[in-house]
Amino acid sequence: MEVAAYFGPDGAVGLRVRGVGWGGYPPAKNVHDSQLIGTWRARECDATLTLNPDGSASATGMPTEMELDGKVTQRVSGDGTWEIDESGVEQQLELVMGDQSTPFDLYRDKGRLLVALTVGDPDDMNSCTLTRHSKMAANAPTAVQQ
């Protein structure tokens, strides 16, 4: 684990901890597309995310704003695309719906992969953690819109 203090341009002091994510889960390493394909759900946020083998995605009830107590105040649903982003220190799932790109952090809990969305201001520490509920084969066909 790496801990670093930083100073913002306005003089504010912050603390960054790497190596531990929300809930104390370690970041997942070496995640492959095939490990993400399927349907992911978050009970506490009442949200569903489906990631298809062709890079398409659909989200239902994904929170975009939460109160400090974790109550969801705004949601978004729609279709888009997904990919694993490896440009940063840790891999992330990148979901694009329309002109909005949303990063999801990838963690492991006792070997199980978790997908976590930071909702609203990161300083509020609101997140929505999704677990996979169904898998689909990496070569499975997906619906084609006419």
N, C-alpha and C positions, 0 to 999 in steps of 0.2 A: 504494500500500500504506500502511496506517495501523498504527502500532505504539503500544500504550498499556500502561503499567504500572498495576497495581491492587493494592490491599491488602485482604485478606480480613478478616472480623470477628475471626479468631483471630490476626491479625498477619502471616499468611503473605503473601508477595509473589508476584504472578503477572504474566505477560506475555501480552497478547492481540495477535494479528496479524490484521488484516483485509485482505482482498484477495488472499490466497493460501490455498489449502486443502491437504488432504492431498496429498502428493506434489508440491507446488508448483503445482497446477492452479488457475487463476483461477475464481472463482465464475461460474456461468452466469447470464446475465441474460435477461429477457424469454422465459422458457420457457413454452410453451403445452402444454395437455393432449395435443394431437395428437403432440407430440414425445416424450411419455412412454409412450403406448399401445403395448403389445407385451410381449415377453418379454425380461427382463434376466437376465444370469447373471454370477456371480463364480467364476472357476476356483479362486482361492486359498482361497476360503471354501466352495466346493462348495454354493452357494446359488442359487436361482432365484426370481425375482419376476415375476409376470404382472399387468400393469395393463390392464384392459378399458375400452372406450369408455364404458360405463355407470357407471363409478366403482367397480366391484367389482374385487377383487384377490385373488390367491392367492400365498402364499409357501411355499417348500419349503426346509428346511434353513437357515433364516436364523439366523446366530449371535447369541446373546445374551450369551455370556461367552467370553473368550479368555484364555489365559495370556500372559505378557509376550512370549514368543517367537512369538506369533501362532497357536498351536495352539487350535482351537475346542474348548471344553469343554461348552458347552450350546447347543442349537439349538431353534428353534420352527418349526412349519409350521402353516398354516391359511388360512382365507378371511377376507376383510374388505373394507374400502373404502379408497379413496385420493383425495387431492386435492392441489393445489398450495397451499401455505401462503405467503401474502405478507405476514404480519403483522410479520415481523422485517426486519432490514436486507437480508437476502438471501433469495431464494425457497428453499423447501424442499419436498420431497415428504413428505406426511404419510400414513402407513399406519396404519390402525386395524384391529386384530384383537381382537374381544371388547371388553374394557375397557382394552386396552393401546394407546396411541398412540405411534408411533415416527417420529421425524423422520429423513429422509435428506437429505444435502447434495447440491446440484447443481453440477457443475463442467464445464468444457470443457477438452479436450486436443486442440489442433490442430483445433478446430471440432467435434470429436466430443463429444457429451453423455455425462457419467458420472454415476452415482447412487452416493453413498457413505454407508455406514452406520458411525457410530462405535459400536464394540462395547465395552461395559463402561465403565470409568472413562476419561473423555477424557484424563486425564493420562498414561495408559498408551500413548496414541496408536495403539491397535489399530483398524483399520478394514477394511471389506469393500467393495471397489469393483466395481460392476456395470456391464456394458456391454450395449447392446441387441443381441439376436441375431435378433429377428424383429419385424416391424411388423404391425399389423393396421389396417384402415381404420377411421377414426373413426366411421363409421356401420355397421360390421359388427355383426351380431347376436351375442349371447353366449348361452351355455347358460342355460336357465331351469330351476331346480330345481322338481320337482313335489312 
